[in-house]
Amino acid sequence: MAKTKQEKLDAKKEKEYYKTHKRQYKLTLGDIVFNVINYVFFIAFTITCIFPFYYLFINTISDNDLVRKGAINFIPQGIHLSNYTSMLQAGEISQAFLVSIGRTLLGTALMVLASAFVGYLVTKQEMWHRKLWYRFLVITMYFNAGIIPWYLNMSMLGLTNSFMAYIIPGIVAPYNIILVKTYIESIPADLEESAFMDGASYMTIFRKIIWPLSKPILATIAIFGAVGHWNSFTDSLILMQGAPEFYTLQHRLYNYLNQASNIQAIANSGQISETVASSLMNTKVIKYTVSMVTVIPILLVYPFMNRYFEKGIMLGAVKG
């Protein structure tokens, strides 16, 4: 959106004011020491956060024999991309990748739509027993029956060994509905009143006014939902025991981690030869590659959504 002439003048005045007062202000020794410590701390903290991803990446593109021996720590050697191409060609990994993508896209889209619509409904004073339904939503955030009743309920509903088990339970998200409700309440009521006077219905107002103006908070809950769907594996582990074609990528990674641990334990016990153990320990490379594949989509998407995320969280937290 282009800045107005007044906004440009204000920005220019602010810049000149900053330059003038910057020349007048001199840093003391304490200020310099604080700035140095501050920069060193946050640089070290940033490196600590980034290094695990870097370590995973260089081990997936380095020579597999060197990775197996643990020789790759900081600099990649024997760079290649065959691990990624082989991973994409593996039937079970590609299938798990498609399942994770499908549940993330469909589950997130339905959750955002439901959260937006329900959040808008509970802001209407004329809604039948509005407080009752809203409190009922909030109560579900504090009480949980546990895994066994949850599994029995899912089984009675026919959602075991079914892709819809990933989608239906997550459509209604109370926390996200609260965020959307709070955000919608910050939108000027005059907009809705004007639309009502022009003959607009609730659906028209929601579609043409509320939805476009709620993009920051909707993008925020979309990030919550997408990360939750992408990283979830407990539902796949419990509900998809008889349907391996519906295993998620995280579930496959979990299986590979267990497989790698079991191979390492057997190799350490001396029950298999060193040659066989060396060939089987390629599982370590598979583990690193699958881990990187599960992380890359979130790393690629999050920077583009970050500005909406910050704005949505701040505006959605103004009122309770």
Stockholm file with secondary structure:
# STOCKHOLM 1.0

chainA/1-320         MAKTKQEKLDAKKEKEYYKTHKRQYKLTLGDIVFNVINYVFFIAFTITCIFPFYYLFINTISDNDLVRKGAINFIPQGIHLSNYTSMLQAGEISQAFLVSIGRTLLGTALMVLASAFVGYLVTKQEMWHRKLWYRFLVITMYFNAGIIPWYLNMSMLGLTNSFMAYIIPGIVAPYNIILVKTYIESIPADLEESAFMDGASYMTIFRKIIWPLSKPILATIAIFGAVGHWNSFTDSLILMQGAPEFYTLQHRLYNYLNQASNIQAIANSGQISETVASSLMNTKVIKYTVSMVTVIPILLVYPFMNRYFEKGIMLGAVKG
#=GR chainA/1-320 SS CCCCHHHHHHHHHHHHHHHHHHHHCCCCHHHHHHHHHHHHHHHHHHHHHHHHHHHHHHHHSSCHHHHHTTCCSSSCCSCCCHHHHHHHHSHHHHHHHHHHHHHHHHHHHHHHHHHHHHHHHTTCTTSTTHHHHHHHHHHTTTCCCCHHHHHHHHHHTTCTTCGGGTTGGGSCCHHHHHHHHHHHHTSCHHHHHHHHHTTCCHHHHIIIIIHHHTHHHHHHHHHHHHHHHHHCCHHHHHHCTTCGGGCCHHHHHHHHHHHHHHHHHHHHHTSSCHHHHHHHTTHHHHHHHHHHHHHHHHHHHHHHHHHHHHHHHHHHTSCC
#=GC SS_cons         CCCCHHHHHHHHHHHHHHHHHHHHCCCCHHHHHHHHHHHHHHHHHHHHHHHHHHHHHHHHSSCHHHHHTTCCSSSCCSCCCHHHHHHHHSHHHHHHHHHHHHHHHHHHHHHHHHHHHHHHHTTCTTSTTHHHHHHHHHHTTTCCCCHHHHHHHHHHTTCTTCGGGTTGGGSCCHHHHHHHHHHHHTSCHHHHHHHHHTTCCHHHHIIIIIHHHTHHHHHHHHHHHHHHHHHCCHHHHHHCTTCGGGCCHHHHHHHHHHHHHHHHHHHHHTSSCHHHHHHHTTHHHHHHHHHHHHHHHHHHHHHHHHHHHHHHHHHHTSCC
//
